[in-house]
């Protein structure tokens, strides 16, 4: 999960760097996420790169992540969000609402 989190951080920042006009549309929560991503790619990059290189499950996780992004791109964002929220709440969340 740490390797995937690092890869997502790199993807977020690379996407923003390639689409500079998106800045005015960033929400406060997304700006907080970007600050965490910046720390991943600067202060903690060596650690995350080492984790990723040593993690035999990382390539499969990236492949699955790519499949999920393709599903979202094909118009399934709502379904993916509902599925993810249901998984996250199951059965340990005492306040499912």
mmCIF file as gemmi writes it, N, C-alpha and C atoms, coordinates in Angstrom:
data_model
loop_
_atom_site.group_PDB
_atom_site.id
_atom_site.type_symbol
_atom_site.label_atom_id
_atom_site.label_alt_id
_atom_site.label_comp_id
_atom_site.label_asym_id
_atom_site.label_entity_id
_atom_site.label_seq_id
_atom_site.pdbx_PDB_ins_code
_atom_site.Cartn_x
_atom_site.Cartn_y
_atom_site.Cartn_z
_atom_site.occupancy
_atom_site.B_iso_or_equiv
_atom_site.pdbx_formal_charge
_atom_site.auth_seq_id
_atom_site.auth_asym_id
_atom_site.pdbx_PDB_model_num
ATOM 1 N N . UNK Axp A 1 ? 0.82 -1.198 0 1 0 ? 1 A 1
ATOM 2 C CA . UNK Axp A 1 ? 0 0 0 1 0 ? 1 A 1
ATOM 3 C C . UNK Axp A 1 ? 0.863 1.261 0 1 0 ? 1 A 1
ATOM 4 N N . UNK Axp A 2 ? 2.014 1.213 0.671 1 0 ? 2 A 1
ATOM 5 C CA . UNK Axp A 2 ? 2.872 2.399 0.687 1 0 ? 2 A 1
ATOM 6 C C . UNK Axp A 2 ? 3.445 2.696 -0.698 1 0 ? 2 A 1
ATOM 7 N N . UNK Axp A 3 ? 3.792 1.65 -1.425 1 0 ? 3 A 1
ATOM 8 C CA . UNK Axp A 3 ? 4.312 1.853 -2.781 1 0 ? 3 A 1
ATOM 9 C C . UNK Axp A 3 ? 3.243 2.437 -3.688 1 0 ? 3 A 1
ATOM 10 N N . UNK Axp A 4 ? 2.018 1.943 -3.56 1 0 ? 4 A 1
ATOM 11 C CA . UNK Axp A 4 ? 0.919 2.469 -4.37 1 0 ? 4 A 1
ATOM 12 C C . UNK Axp A 4 ? 0.629 3.919 -3.987 1 0 ? 4 A 1
ATOM 13 N N . UNK Axp A 5 ? 0.66 4.229 -2.706 1 0 ? 5 A 1
ATOM 14 C CA . UNK Axp A 5 ? 0.452 5.595 -2.247 1 0 ? 5 A 1
ATOM 15 C C . UNK Axp A 5 ? 1.515 6.531 -2.826 1 0 ? 5 A 1
ATOM 16 N N . UNK Axp A 6 ? 2.756 6.082 -2.843 1 0 ? 6 A 1
ATOM 17 C CA . UNK Axp A 6 ? 3.845 6.874 -3.413 1 0 ? 6 A 1
ATOM 18 C C . UNK Axp A 6 ? 3.624 7.095 -4.913 1 0 ? 6 A 1
ATOM 19 N N . UNK Axp A 7 ? 3.239 6.044 -5.622 1 0 ? 7 A 1
ATOM 20 C CA . UNK Axp A 7 ? 2.99 6.156 -7.061 1 0 ? 7 A 1
ATOM 21 C C . UNK Axp A 7 ? 1.835 7.114 -7.349 1 0 ? 7 A 1
ATOM 22 N N . UNK Axp A 8 ? 0.801 7.074 -6.534 1 0 ? 8 A 1
ATOM 23 C CA . UNK Axp A 8 ? -0.337 7.986 -6.707 1 0 ? 8 A 1
ATOM 24 C C . UNK Axp A 8 ? 0.113 9.43 -6.464 1 0 ? 8 A 1
ATOM 25 N N . UNK Axp A 9 ? 0.945 9.632 -5.46 1 0 ? 9 A 1
ATOM 26 C CA . UNK Axp A 9 ? 1.476 10.976 -5.205 1 0 ? 9 A 1
ATOM 27 C C . UNK Axp A 9 ? 2.252 11.486 -6.413 1 0 ? 9 A 1
ATOM 28 N N . UNK Axp A 10 ? 3.091 10.636 -6.982 1 0 ? 10 A 1
ATOM 29 C CA . UNK Axp A 10 ? 3.853 11.031 -8.169 1 0 ? 10 A 1
ATOM 30 C C . UNK Axp A 10 ? 2.909 11.349 -9.324 1 0 ? 10 A 1
ATOM 31 N N . UNK Axp A 11 ? 1.877 10.546 -9.496 1 0 ? 11 A 1
ATOM 32 C CA . UNK Axp A 11 ? 0.922 10.777 -10.582 1 0 ? 11 A 1
ATOM 33 C C . UNK Axp A 11 ? 0.16 12.087 -10.391 1 0 ? 11 A 1
ATOM 34 N N . UNK Axp A 12 ? -0.263 12.377 -9.163 1 0 ? 12 A 1
ATOM 35 C CA . UNK Axp A 12 ? -0.959 13.637 -8.895 1 0 ? 12 A 1
ATOM 36 C C . UNK Axp A 12 ? -0.092 14.834 -9.269 1 0 ? 12 A 1
ATOM 37 N N . UNK Axp A 13 ? 1.125 14.849 -8.745 1 0 ? 13 A 1
ATOM 38 C CA . UNK Axp A 13 ? 1.987 15.999 -8.993 1 0 ? 13 A 1
ATOM 39 C C . UNK Axp A 13 ? 2.395 16.103 -10.462 1 0 ? 13 A 1
ATOM 40 N N . UNK Axp A 14 ? 2.659 14.989 -11.109 1 0 ? 14 A 1
ATOM 41 C CA . UNK Axp A 14 ? 3.015 15.021 -12.527 1 0 ? 14 A 1
ATOM 42 C C . UNK Axp A 14 ? 1.844 15.529 -13.369 1 0 ? 14 A 1
ATOM 43 N N . UNK Axp A 15 ? 0.64 15.117 -13.028 1 0 ? 15 A 1
ATOM 44 C CA . UNK Axp A 15 ? -0.546 15.578 -13.76 1 0 ? 15 A 1
ATOM 45 C C . UNK Axp A 15 ? -0.724 17.075 -13.603 1 0 ? 15 A 1
ATOM 46 N N . UNK Axp A 16 ? -0.581 17.567 -12.383 1 0 ? 16 A 1
ATOM 47 C CA . UNK Axp A 16 ? -0.722 19.007 -12.158 1 0 ? 16 A 1
ATOM 48 C C . UNK Axp A 16 ? 0.361 19.788 -12.878 1 0 ? 16 A 1
ATOM 49 N N . UNK Axp A 17 ? 1.572 19.262 -12.891 1 0 ? 17 A 1
ATOM 50 C CA . UNK Axp A 17 ? 2.666 19.943 -13.583 1 0 ? 17 A 1
ATOM 51 C C . UNK Axp A 17 ? 2.38 20.056 -15.079 1 0 ? 17 A 1
ATOM 52 N N . UNK Axp A 18 ? 1.672 19.093 -15.625 1 0 ? 18 A 1
ATOM 53 C CA . UNK Axp A 18 ? 1.357 19.08 -17.053 1 0 ? 18 A 1
ATOM 54 C C . UNK Axp A 18 ? 0.111 19.877 -17.387 1 0 ? 18 A 1
ATOM 55 N N . UNK Axp A 19 ? -0.676 20.257 -16.361 1 0 ? 19 A 1
ATOM 56 C CA . UNK Axp A 19 ? -1.921 21.003 -16.559 1 0 ? 19 A 1
ATOM 57 C C . UNK Axp A 19 ? -1.973 22.154 -15.557 1 0 ? 19 A 1
ATOM 58 N N . UNK Axp A 20 ? -1.106 23.119 -15.739 1 0 ? 20 A 1
ATOM 59 C CA . UNK Axp A 20 ? -0.961 24.199 -14.765 1 0 ? 20 A 1
ATOM 60 C C . UNK Axp A 20 ? -2.227 25.026 -14.577 1 0 ? 20 A 1
ATOM 61 N N . UNK Axp A 21 ? -3.107 25.06 -15.552 1 0 ? 21 A 1
ATOM 62 C CA . UNK Axp A 21 ? -4.336 25.846 -15.442 1 0 ? 21 A 1
ATOM 63 C C . UNK Axp A 21 ? -5.344 25.302 -14.459 1 0 ? 21 A 1
ATOM 64 N N . UNK Axp A 22 ? -5.063 24.146 -13.874 1 0 ? 22 A 1
ATOM 65 C CA . UNK Axp A 22 ? -6.002 23.527 -12.944 1 0 ? 22 A 1
ATOM 66 C C . UNK Axp A 22 ? -5.938 24.164 -11.552 1 0 ? 22 A 1
ATOM 67 N N . UNK Axp A 23 ? -4.885 24.909 -11.271 1 0 ? 23 A 1
ATOM 68 C CA . UNK Axp A 23 ? -4.659 25.494 -9.949 1 0 ? 23 A 1
ATOM 69 C C . UNK Axp A 23 ? -5.847 26.174 -9.307 1 0 ? 23 A 1
ATOM 70 N N . UNK Axp A 24 ? -6.576 27.028 -10.035 1 0 ? 24 A 1
ATOM 71 C CA . UNK Axp A 24 ? -7.706 27.722 -9.404 1 0 ? 24 A 1
ATOM 72 C C . UNK Axp A 24 ? -8.847 26.802 -8.965 1 0 ? 24 A 1
ATOM 73 N N . UNK Axp A 25 ? -8.848 25.577 -9.421 1 0 ? 25 A 1
ATOM 74 C CA . UNK Axp A 25 ? -9.951 24.665 -9.114 1 0 ? 25 A 1
ATOM 75 C C . UNK Axp A 25 ? -9.628 23.678 -8 1 0 ? 25 A 1
ATOM 76 N N . UNK Axp A 26 ? -8.464 23.812 -7.381 1 0 ? 26 A 1
ATOM 77 C CA . UNK Axp A 26 ? -8.069 22.894 -6.316 1 0 ? 26 A 1
ATOM 78 C C . UNK Axp A 26 ? -8.81 23.222 -5.027 1 0 ? 26 A 1
ATOM 79 N N . UNK Axp A 27 ? -9.362 22.2 -4.412 1 0 ? 27 A 1
ATOM 80 C CA . UNK Axp A 27 ? -10.064 22.375 -3.14 1 0 ? 27 A 1
ATOM 81 C C . UNK Axp A 27 ? -9.06 22.356 -1.987 1 0 ? 27 A 1
ATOM 82 N N . UNK Axp A 28 ? -9.453 22.857 -0.822 1 0 ? 28 A 1
ATOM 83 C CA . UNK Axp A 28 ? -8.546 22.799 0.336 1 0 ? 28 A 1
ATOM 84 C C . UNK Axp A 28 ? -8.11 21.372 0.674 1 0 ? 28 A 1
ATOM 85 N N . UNK Axp A 29 ? -9.011 20.4 0.578 1 0 ? 29 A 1
ATOM 86 C CA . UNK Axp A 29 ? -8.622 19.025 0.905 1 0 ? 29 A 1
ATOM 87 C C . UNK Axp A 29 ? -7.628 18.49 -0.119 1 0 ? 29 A 1
ATOM 88 N N . UNK Axp A 30 ? -7.793 18.86 -1.381 1 0 ? 30 A 1
ATOM 89 C CA . UNK Axp A 30 ? -6.849 18.41 -2.396 1 0 ? 30 A 1
ATOM 90 C C . UNK Axp A 30 ? -5.49 19.079 -2.194 1 0 ? 30 A 1
ATOM 91 N N . UNK Axp A 31 ? -5.495 20.332 -1.758 1 0 ? 31 A 1
ATOM 92 C CA . UNK Axp A 31 ? -4.223 21.009 -1.476 1 0 ? 31 A 1
ATOM 93 C C . UNK Axp A 31 ? -3.485 20.313 -0.344 1 0 ? 31 A 1
ATOM 94 N N . UNK Axp A 32 ? -4.221 19.815 0.654 1 0 ? 32 A 1
ATOM 95 C CA . UNK Axp A 32 ? -3.583 19.057 1.738 1 0 ? 32 A 1
ATOM 96 C C . UNK Axp A 32 ? -2.993 17.758 1.193 1 0 ? 32 A 1
ATOM 97 N N . UNK Axp A 33 ? -3.722 17.116 0.299 1 0 ? 33 A 1
ATOM 98 C CA . UNK Axp A 33 ? -3.211 15.898 -0.326 1 0 ? 33 A 1
ATOM 99 C C . UNK Axp A 33 ? -1.943 16.196 -1.125 1 0 ? 33 A 1
ATOM 100 N N . UNK Axp A 34 ? -1.931 17.308 -1.823 1 0 ? 34 A 1
ATOM 101 C CA . UNK Axp A 34 ? -0.753 17.685 -2.605 1 0 ? 34 A 1
ATOM 102 C C . UNK Axp A 34 ? 0.455 17.951 -1.712 1 0 ? 34 A 1
ATOM 103 N N . UNK Axp A 35 ? 0.218 18.547 -0.559 1 0 ? 35 A 1
ATOM 104 C CA . UNK Axp A 35 ? 1.337 18.783 0.364 1 0 ? 35 A 1
ATOM 105 C C . UNK Axp A 35 ? 1.91 17.454 0.848 1 0 ? 35 A 1
ATOM 106 N N . UNK Axp A 36 ? 1.045 16.496 1.141 1 0 ? 36 A 1
ATOM 107 C CA . UNK Axp A 36 ? 1.523 15.167 1.527 1 0 ? 36 A 1
ATOM 108 C C . UNK Axp A 36 ? 2.289 14.532 0.363 1 0 ? 36 A 1
ATOM 109 N N . UNK Axp A 37 ? 1.785 14.687 -0.843 1 0 ? 37 A 1
ATOM 110 C CA . UNK Axp A 37 ? 2.461 14.136 -2.021 1 0 ? 37 A 1
ATOM 111 C C . UNK Axp A 37 ? 3.838 14.78 -2.198 1 0 ? 37 A 1
ATOM 112 N N . UNK Axp A 38 ? 3.91 16.074 -1.977 1 0 ? 38 A 1
ATOM 113 C CA . UNK Axp A 38 ? 5.199 16.765 -2.09 1 0 ? 38 A 1
ATOM 114 C C . UNK Axp A 38 ? 6.211 16.183 -1.112 1 0 ? 38 A 1
ATOM 115 N N . UNK Axp A 39 ? 5.767 15.904 0.108 1 0 ? 39 A 1
ATOM 116 C CA . UNK Axp A 39 ? 6.657 15.317 1.106 1 0 ? 39 A 1
ATOM 117 C C . UNK Axp A 39 ? 7.092 13.907 0.678 1 0 ? 39 A 1
ATOM 118 N N . UNK Axp A 40 ? 6.16 13.136 0.116 1 0 ? 40 A 1
ATOM 119 C CA . UNK Axp A 40 ? 6.516 11.796 -0.373 1 0 ? 40 A 1
ATOM 120 C C . UNK Axp A 40 ? 7.64 11.881 -1.4 1 0 ? 40 A 1
ATOM 121 N N . UNK Axp A 41 ? 7.546 12.851 -2.296 1 0 ? 41 A 1
ATOM 122 C CA . UNK Axp A 41 ? 8.464 12.924 -3.432 1 0 ? 41 A 1
ATOM 123 C C . UNK Axp A 41 ? 9.737 13.699 -3.127 1 0 ? 41 A 1
ATOM 124 N N . UNK Axp A 42 ? 9.787 14.333 -1.978 1 0 ? 42 A 1
ATOM 125 C CA . UNK Axp A 42 ? 11.001 15.071 -1.618 1 0 ? 42 A 1
ATOM 126 C C . UNK Axp A 42 ? 11.633 14.43 -0.384 1 0 ? 42 A 1
ATOM 127 N N . UNK Axp A 43 ? 11.084 14.689 0.765 1 0 ? 43 A 1
ATOM 128 C CA . UNK Axp A 43 ? 11.679 14.228 2.017 1 0 ? 43 A 1
ATOM 129 C C . UNK Axp A 43 ? 11.75 12.701 2.13 1 0 ? 43 A 1
ATOM 130 N N . UNK Axp A 44 ? 10.704 11.999 1.703 1 0 ? 44 A 1
ATOM 131 C CA . UNK Axp A 44 ? 10.611 10.555 1.925 1 0 ? 44 A 1
ATOM 132 C C . UNK Axp A 44 ? 10.843 9.716 0.674 1 0 ? 44 A 1
ATOM 133 N N . UNK Axp A 45 ? 11.249 10.327 -0.424 1 0 ? 45 A 1
ATOM 134 C CA . UNK Axp A 45 ? 11.353 9.613 -1.701 1 0 ? 45 A 1
ATOM 135 C C . UNK Axp A 45 ? 12.258 8.388 -1.625 1 0 ? 45 A 1
ATOM 136 N N . UNK Axp A 46 ? 13.414 8.516 -1.013 1 0 ? 46 A 1
ATOM 137 C CA . UNK Axp A 46 ? 14.338 7.386 -0.944 1 0 ? 46 A 1
ATOM 138 C C . UNK Axp A 46 ? 13.72 6.18 -0.271 1 0 ? 46 A 1
ATOM 139 N N . UNK Axp A 47 ? 13.032 6.413 0.827 1 0 ? 47 A 1
ATOM 140 C CA . UNK Axp A 47 ? 12.389 5.323 1.549 1 0 ? 47 A 1
ATOM 141 C C . UNK Axp A 47 ? 11.321 4.661 0.679 1 0 ? 47 A 1
ATOM 142 N N . UNK Axp A 48 ? 10.467 5.482 0.05 1 0 ? 48 A 1
ATOM 143 C CA . UNK Axp A 48 ? 9.394 4.923 -0.771 1 0 ? 48 A 1
ATOM 144 C C . UNK Axp A 48 ? 9.93 4.209 -2.006 1 0 ? 48 A 1
ATOM 145 N N . UNK Axp A 49 ? 10.972 4.746 -2.605 1 0 ? 49 A 1
ATOM 146 C CA . UNK Axp A 49 ? 11.575 4.077 -3.759 1 0 ? 49 A 1
ATOM 147 C C . UNK Axp A 49 ? 12.143 2.718 -3.362 1 0 ? 49 A 1
ATOM 148 N N . UNK Axp A 50 ? 12.754 2.649 -2.186 1 0 ? 50 A 1
ATOM 149 C CA . UNK Axp A 50 ? 13.289 1.376 -1.707 1 0 ? 50 A 1
ATOM 150 C C . UNK Axp A 50 ? 12.168 0.378 -1.434 1 0 ? 50 A 1
ATOM 151 N N . UNK Axp A 51 ? 11.101 0.836 -0.752 1 0 ? 51 A 1
ATOM 152 C CA . UNK Axp A 51 ? 9.944 -0.034 -0.514 1 0 ? 51 A 1
ATOM 153 C C . UNK Axp A 51 ? 9.412 -0.575 -1.833 1 0 ? 51 A 1
ATOM 154 N N . UNK Axp A 52 ? 9.267 0.296 -2.795 1 0 ? 52 A 1
ATOM 155 C CA . UNK Axp A 52 ? 8.691 -0.099 -4.085 1 0 ? 52 A 1
ATOM 156 C C . UNK Axp A 52 ? 9.566 -1.111 -4.807 1 0 ? 52 A 1
ATOM 157 N N . UNK Axp A 53 ? 10.868 -0.893 -4.773 1 0 ? 53 A 1
ATOM 158 C CA . UNK Axp A 53 ? 11.79 -1.807 -5.445 1 0 ? 53 A 1
ATOM 159 C C . UNK Axp A 53 ? 11.785 -3.193 -4.796 1 0 ? 53 A 1
ATOM 160 N N . UNK Axp A 54 ? 11.573 -3.246 -3.492 1 0 ? 54 A 1
ATOM 161 C CA . UNK Axp A 54 ? 11.619 -4.514 -2.763 1 0 ? 54 A 1
ATOM 162 C C . UNK Axp A 54 ? 10.264 -5.226 -2.708 1 0 ? 54 A 1
ATOM 163 N N . UNK Axp A 55 ? 9.209 -4.555 -3.104 1 0 ? 55 A 1
ATOM 164 C CA . UNK Axp A 55 ? 7.863 -5.081 -2.929 1 0 ? 55 A 1
ATOM 165 C C . UNK Axp A 55 ? 7.44 -5.903 -4.144 1 0 ? 55 A 1
ATOM 166 N N . UNK Axp A 56 ? 7.382 -7.233 -4.032 1 0 ? 56 A 1
ATOM 167 C CA . UNK Axp A 56 ? 7.013 -8.047 -5.183 1 0 ? 56 A 1
ATOM 168 C C . UNK Axp A 56 ? 5.549 -7.879 -5.607 1 0 ? 56 A 1
ATOM 169 N N . UNK Axp A 57 ? 4.716 -7.358 -4.741 1 0 ? 57 A 1
ATOM 170 C CA . UNK Axp A 57 ? 3.302 -7.165 -5.072 1 0 ? 57 A 1
ATOM 171 C C . UNK Axp A 57 ? 3.042 -5.832 -5.776 1 0 ? 57 A 1
ATOM 172 N N . UNK Axp A 58 ? 4.025 -4.949 -5.802 1 0 ? 58 A 1
ATOM 173 C CA . UNK Axp A 58 ? 3.821 -3.61 -6.352 1 0 ? 58 A 1
ATOM 174 C C . UNK Axp A 58 ? 3.412 -3.614 -7.831 1 0 ? 58 A 1
ATOM 175 N N . UNK Axp A 59 ? 4.067 -4.37 -8.708 1 0 ? 59 A 1
ATOM 176 C CA . UNK Axp A 59 ? 3.631 -4.35 -10.115 1 0 ? 59 A 1
ATOM 177 C C . UNK Axp A 59 ? 2.16 -4.751 -10.301 1 0 ? 59 A 1
ATOM 178 N N . UNK Axp A 60 ? 1.706 -5.756 -9.568 1 0 ? 60 A 1
ATOM 179 C CA . UNK Axp A 60 ? 0.311 -6.181 -9.678 1 0 ? 60 A 1
ATOM 180 C C . UNK Axp A 60 ? -0.635 -5.106 -9.14 1 0 ? 60 A 1
ATOM 181 N N . UNK Axp A 61 ? -0.23 -4.431 -8.06 1 0 ? 61 A 1
ATOM 182 C CA . UNK Axp A 61 ? -1.06 -3.355 -7.511 1 0 ? 61 A 1
ATOM 183 C C . UNK Axp A 61 ? -1.168 -2.204 -8.504 1 0 ? 61 A 1
ATOM 184 N N . UNK Axp A 62 ? -0.066 -1.858 -9.16 1 0 ? 62 A 1
ATOM 185 C CA . UNK Axp A 62 ? -0.115 -0.802 -10.179 1 0 ? 62 A 1
ATOM 186 C C . UNK Axp A 62 ? -1.001 -1.198 -11.352 1 0 ? 62 A 1
ATOM 187 N N . UNK Axp A 63 ? -0.924 -2.445 -11.74 1 0 ? 63 A 1
ATOM 188 C CA . UNK Axp A 63 ? -1.769 -2.93 -12.839 1 0 ? 63 A 1
ATOM 189 C C . UNK Axp A 63 ? -3.246 -2.817 -12.467 1 0 ? 63 A 1
ATOM 190 N N . UNK Axp A 64 ? -3.582 -3.23 -11.258 1 0 ? 64 A 1
ATOM 191 C CA . UNK Axp A 64 ? -4.972 -3.136 -10.801 1 0 ? 64 A 1
ATOM 192 C C . UNK Axp A 64 ? -5.421 -1.684 -10.711 1 0 ? 64 A 1
ATOM 193 N N . UNK Axp A 65 ? -4.545 -0.82 -10.232 1 0 ? 65 A 1
ATOM 194 C CA . UNK Axp A 65 ? -4.859 0.605 -10.15 1 0 ? 65 A 1
ATOM 195 C C . UNK Axp A 65 ? -5.162 1.152 -11.55 1 0 ? 65 A 1
ATOM 196 N N . UNK Axp A 66 ? -4.364 0.761 -12.524 1 0 ? 66 A 1
ATOM 197 C CA . UNK Axp A 66 ? -4.606 1.183 -13.9 1 0 ? 66 A 1
ATOM 198 C C . UNK Axp A 66 ? -5.954 0.704 -14.414 1 0 ? 66 A 1
ATOM 199 N N . UNK Axp A 67 ? -6.335 -0.512 -14.055 1 0 ? 67 A 1
ATOM 200 C CA . UNK Axp A 67 ? -7.647 -1.037 -14.464 1 0 ? 67 A 1
ATOM 201 C C . UNK Axp A 67 ? -8.78 -0.223 -13.85 1 0 ? 67 A 1
ATOM 202 N N . UNK Axp A 68 ? -8.624 0.12 -12.586 1 0 ? 68 A 1
ATOM 203 C CA . UNK Axp A 68 ? -9.652 0.925 -11.916 1 0 ? 68 A 1
ATOM 204 C C . UNK Axp A 68 ? -9.759 2.301 -12.575 1 0 ? 68 A 1
ATOM 205 N N . UNK Axp A 69 ? -8.624 2.932 -12.884 1 0 ? 69 A 1
ATOM 206 C CA . UNK Axp A 69 ? -8.658 4.223 -13.576 1 0 ? 69 A 1
ATOM 207 C C . UNK Axp A 69 ? -9.341 4.105 -14.931 1 0 ? 69 A 1
ATOM 208 N N . UNK Axp A 70 ? -9.098 3.022 -15.646 1 0 ? 70 A 1
ATOM 209 C CA . UNK Axp A 70 ? -9.753 2.813 -16.942 1 0 ? 70 A 1
ATOM 210 C C . UNK Axp A 70 ? -11.264 2.666 -16.763 1 0 ? 70 A 1
ATOM 211 N N . UNK Axp A 71 ? -11.687 1.983 -15.71 1 0 ? 71 A 1
ATOM 212 C CA . UNK Axp A 71 ? -13.122 1.853 -15.431 1 0 ? 71 A 1
ATOM 213 C C . UNK Axp A 71 ? -13.736 3.216 -15.131 1 0 ? 71 A 1
ATOM 214 N N . UNK Axp A 72 ? -13.025 4.016 -14.364 1 0 ? 72 A 1
ATOM 215 C CA . UNK Axp A 72 ? -13.508 5.362 -14.052 1 0 ? 72 A 1
ATOM 216 C C . UNK Axp A 72 ? -13.61 6.177 -15.326 1 0 ? 72 A 1
ATOM 217 N N . UNK Axp A 73 ? -12.591 6.084 -16.179 1 0 ? 73 A 1
ATOM 218 C CA . UNK Axp A 73 ? -12.583 6.817 -17.436 1 0 ? 73 A 1
ATOM 219 C C . UNK Axp A 73 ? -13.73 6.391 -18.346 1 0 ? 73 A 1
ATOM 220 N N . UNK Axp A 74 ? -14.174 5.152 -18.223 1 0 ? 74 A 1
ATOM 221 C CA . UNK Axp A 74 ? -15.267 4.67 -19.068 1 0 ? 74 A 1
ATOM 222 C C . UNK Axp A 74 ? -16.637 5.027 -18.507 1 0 ? 74 A 1
ATOM 223 N N . UNK Axp A 75 ? -16.673 5.829 -17.444 1 0 ? 75 A 1
ATOM 224 C CA . UNK Axp A 75 ? -17.951 6.308 -16.921 1 0 ? 75 A 1
ATOM 225 C C . UNK Axp A 75 ? -18.441 5.602 -15.677 1 0 ? 75 A 1
ATOM 226 N N . UNK Axp A 76 ? -17.6 4.845 -15.027 1 0 ? 76 A 1
ATOM 227 C CA . UNK Axp A 76 ? -18.025 4.092 -13.851 1 0 ? 76 A 1
ATOM 228 C C . UNK Axp A 76 ? -17.588 4.728 -12.537 1 0 ? 76 A 1
ATOM 229 N N . UNK Axp A 77 ? -17.333 6.03 -12.519 1 0 ? 77 A 1
ATOM 230 C CA . UNK Axp A 77 ? -16.846 6.682 -11.298 1 0 ? 77 A 1
ATOM 231 C C . UNK Axp A 77 ? -17.794 6.464 -10.123 1 0 ? 77 A 1
ATOM 232 N N . UNK Axp A 78 ? -19.082 6.658 -10.332 1 0 ? 78 A 1
ATOM 233 C CA . UNK Axp A 78 ? -20.025 6.492 -9.232 1 0 ? 78 A 1
ATOM 234 C C . UNK Axp A 78 ? -20.008 5.062 -8.704 1 0 ? 78 A 1
ATOM 235 N N . UNK Axp A 79 ? -20.026 4.082 -9.585 1 0 ? 79 A 1
ATOM 236 C CA . UNK Axp A 79 ? -20.002 2.678 -9.161 1 0 ? 79 A 1
ATOM 237 C C . UNK Axp A 79 ? -18.725 2.343 -8.397 1 0 ? 79 A 1
ATOM 238 N N . UNK Axp A 80 ? -17.599 2.835 -8.891 1 0 ? 80 A 1
ATOM 239 C CA . UNK Axp A 80 ? -16.314 2.574 -8.227 1 0 ? 80 A 1
ATOM 240 C C . UNK Axp A 80 ? -16.308 3.22 -6.841 1 0 ? 80 A 1
ATOM 241 N N . UNK Axp A 81 ? -16.819 4.458 -6.746 1 0 ? 81 A 1
ATOM 242 C CA . UNK Axp A 81 ? -16.857 5.158 -5.455 1 0 ? 81 A 1
ATOM 243 C C . UNK Axp A 81 ? -17.744 4.421 -4.462 1 0 ? 81 A 1
ATOM 244 N N . UNK Axp A 82 ? -18.907 3.96 -4.903 1 0 ? 82 A 1
ATOM 245 C CA . UNK Axp A 82 ? -19.816 3.223 -4.022 1 0 ? 82 A 1
ATOM 246 C C . UNK Axp A 82 ? -19.163 1.917 -3.564 1 0 ? 82 A 1
ATOM 247 N N . UNK Axp A 83 ? -18.529 1.217 -4.498 1 0 ? 83 A 1
ATOM 248 C CA . UNK Axp A 83 ? -17.849 -0.038 -4.167 1 0 ? 83 A 1
ATOM 249 C C . UNK Axp A 83 ? -16.73 0.196 -3.142 1 0 ? 83 A 1
ATOM 250 N N . UNK Axp A 84 ? -15.937 1.229 -3.359 1 0 ? 84 A 1
ATOM 251 C CA . UNK Axp A 84 ? -14.833 1.526 -2.448 1 0 ? 84 A 1
ATOM 252 C C . UNK Axp A 84 ? -15.347 1.925 -1.072 1 0 ? 84 A 1
ATOM 253 N N . UNK Axp A 85 ? -16.395 2.746 -1.037 1 0 ? 85 A 1
ATOM 254 C CA . UNK Axp A 85 ? -16.954 3.168 0.251 1 0 ? 85 A 1
ATOM 255 C C . UNK Axp A 85 ? -17.542 1.984 1.002 1 0 ? 85 A 1
ATOM 256 N N . UNK Axp A 86 ? -18.193 1.079 0.294 1 0 ? 86 A 1
ATOM 257 C CA . UNK Axp A 86 ? -18.775 -0.101 0.947 1 0 ? 86 A 1
ATOM 258 C C . UNK Axp A 86 ? -17.67 -0.98 1.525 1 0 ? 86 A 1
ATOM 259 N N . UNK Axp A 87 ? -16.579 -1.131 0.784 1 0 ? 87 A 1
ATOM 260 C CA . UNK Axp A 87 ? -15.47 -1.942 1.288 1 0 ? 87 A 1
ATOM 261 C C . UNK Axp A 87 ? -14.863 -1.293 2.531 1 0 ? 87 A 1
ATOM 262 N N . UNK Axp A 88 ? -14.676 0.013 2.498 1 0 ? 88 A 1
ATOM 263 C CA . UNK Axp A 88 ? -14.029 0.707 3.596 1 0 ? 88 A 1
ATOM 264 C C . UNK Axp A 88 ? -14.858 0.647 4.872 1 0 ? 88 A 1
ATOM 265 N N . UNK Axp A 89 ? -16.182 0.715 4.751 1 0 ? 89 A 1
ATOM 266 C CA . UNK Axp A 89 ? -17.072 0.702 5.918 1 0 ? 89 A 1
ATOM 267 C C . UNK Axp A 89 ? -17.31 -0.69 6.472 1 0 ? 89 A 1
ATOM 268 N N . UNK Axp A 90 ? -17.095 -1.698 5.669 1 0 ? 90 A 1
ATOM 269 C CA . UNK Axp A 90 ? -17.437 -3.065 6.108 1 0 ? 90 A 1
ATOM 270 C C . UNK Axp A 90 ? -16.5 -3.539 7.182 1 0 ? 90 A 1
ATOM 271 N N . UNK Axp A 91 ? -16.842 -4.477 7.924 1 0 ? 91 A 1
ATOM 272 C CA . UNK Axp A 91 ? -17.802 -4.52 9.029 1 0 ? 91 A 1
ATOM 273 C C . UNK Axp A 91 ? -17.284 -3.817 10.267 1 0 ? 91 A 1
ATOM 274 N N . UNK Axp A 92 ? -16.112 -3.157 10.183 1 0 ? 92 A 1
ATOM 275 C CA . UNK Axp A 92 ? -15.509 -2.572 11.389 1 0 ? 92 A 1
ATOM 276 C C . UNK Axp A 92 ? -15.979 -1.162 11.7 1 0 ? 92 A 1
ATOM 277 N N . UNK Axp A 93 ? -16.643 -0.495 10.769 1 0 ? 93 A 1
ATOM 278 C CA . UNK Axp A 93 ? -17.066 0.884 10.996 1 0 ? 93 A 1
ATOM 279 C C . UNK Axp A 93 ? -18.338 0.911 11.84 1 0 ? 93 A 1
ATOM 280 N N . UNK Axp A 94 ? -18.274 1.403 13.074 1 0 ? 94 A 1
ATOM 281 C CA . UNK Axp A 94 ? -19.463 1.422 13.925 1 0 ? 94 A 1
ATOM 282 C C . UNK Axp A 94 ? -20.459 2.493 13.509 1 0 ? 94 A 1
ATOM 283 N N . UNK Axp A 95 ? -20.055 3.44 12.678 1 0 ? 95 A 1
ATOM 284 C CA . UNK Axp A 95 ? -20.936 4.53 12.216 1 0 ? 95 A 1
ATOM 285 C C . UNK Axp A 95 ? -20.973 4.547 10.699 1 0 ? 95 A 1
ATOM 286 N N . UNK Axp A 96 ? -21.742 3.657 10.068 1 0 ? 96 A 1
ATOM 287 C CA . UNK Axp A 96 ? -21.694 3.552 8.614 1 0 ? 96 A 1
ATOM 288 C C . UNK Axp A 96 ? -22.259 4.749 7.878 1 0 ? 96 A 1
ATOM 289 N N . UNK Axp A 97 ? -22.904 5.663 8.552 1 0 ? 97 A 1
ATOM 290 C CA . UNK Axp A 97 ? -23.463 6.858 7.868 1 0 ? 97 A 1
ATOM 291 C C . UNK Axp A 97 ? -22.566 7.998 8.033 1 0 ? 97 A 1
